[in-house]
Every structure is written in C-alpha cells, then in structure tokens.
Amino acid sequence: KILYNDAVAMTGGQTHDGGMTVRDIAAEVVAAGATKLALVSEDPDRHSLGDYPKGTTLSHRDDVLDVQEELAAIPGVTVMLYDQTCAAEKRRRRKRGKIEDPAKRLFINEAVCEGCGDCGVQSNCVALVPVETEFGRKRQIDQSSCNKDYSCVKGFCPSFVSIEGGQLRKPEAADLAVPTLPEPGSKVALDDPYAIILAGVGGTGVVTIGALLGMAAHLEGRGCGIIDMAGLAQKGGA
C-alpha cells in the first residue's frame, strides 16, 4: 500500500523532493515487477488509465476494501496506490486561496442524534467528536478540524444539517489585559543549561508558552533553543 497524500507528513506541507507524481510511482513499481497495480483515488476523474501501465485498474476510494480483498487473492507482490491529498494540507491551501473552499458545512442536530456513532464508522473522521448532553452522549462536528469531506453523511442518520453559503461566527475579542505579575519566590541561577519540556494536545498553548520563554531568555541576553513538535498529524487538533 502506497499513500500519495501530496505533502510530506507532519512537517508543514512541503512538496516531495524530486517531484515524483502518481504516474511516476506507478511506472516504477510495475518496472520493479509488481504483479498487479490498483489505483484508488478520492477523485478518479483526475486520472486517465491511458497514462498508466497496462493492466492498471482505477477505483474510487469508497471501494478501497473491495480492492484490498481482490489484491490479497492474487499471488505475488501487488500494489495499491492510494491518491488523496492530506486533509490538513487541504485546510491550509483553502485558507490561502490555493484551492476551492466549498461553501457548505455540515452540522449535527444533537436533539435528533442518537449517539450510535455510524457517522464515524463510515468516515473514520477525527472531526466527529462526542458531546455530553442531558439525554446522553451524542456527536458533533468540530468545525475547526472538518476537512469538508462530507463522507460522514453516508451513515444511516437523519440528524445531519447542511448549511450552504453561511460563514462560521467569529467569537468576540476577549479582554487580554494582563495584571502585574509578582516575581517568583525562587529563581534558577541558570549558571548551567536548564531544560524544560512542555506537553499537551492541540490548542492548549504549548507552542505559545515555548515562544514566551524563548523571548524572555532573549530579553535577558541568554541563549535559548526551542524544538517544537507541532505536526497536525501528531496533535489531532486544528
């Protein structure tokens, strides 16, 4: 199984070194002796089988399980080449206006949702999150991490609401007046290197705290090194 997700994973969306395309990879695995090549894509229309080695099949990603079973029954080395742009990279490009941003959003009516979770079974989407209500645990869509894939509506569920043309409301600006903070009771001498590790999940401010500590060190004329492990694929957050 080869995933071509159009970006280098967890490093901010850099392009592939060498610029290999899906067609390049297909030609290489067939030249290496693969018995069978199956191309699976989120958008099969962007591929033409005439551009691929003879015998290549083309399927929509909805049929991925059937394709896997077919390949498993074939003796020898088989290859499934899965072409789908990284969800985090899609959101990044939409914000920058590089790809179309569909004017449609999905919401779940929690009063109708029965909490069965079939939407998650159908989509395997991290934007579907549990929400506790007075009637038990239901589901909602985290709009900040939704990639507008819409596969969650394939579940057997009447609770989904589609909003077309609307925009998310922006919260009112918070009062960020910072009070005068007292000096800490004891300070580290910092005669020797001092290490701090900050851990958390997406959106808790780990990167921000690191930046504040780094700037504080800079203002005091001290050396500081910061290593941020901030890949979206790690944090599962927006």
Helices and strands as residue ranges (DSSP letters): E 2-4, H 22-31, E 36-41, G 44-46, G 49-51, E 57-60, G 61-63, H 64-72, E 78-83, H 87-95, E 104-108, H 118-123, E 128-133, E 136-141, G 151-154, E 160-164, H 206-219, H 232-235
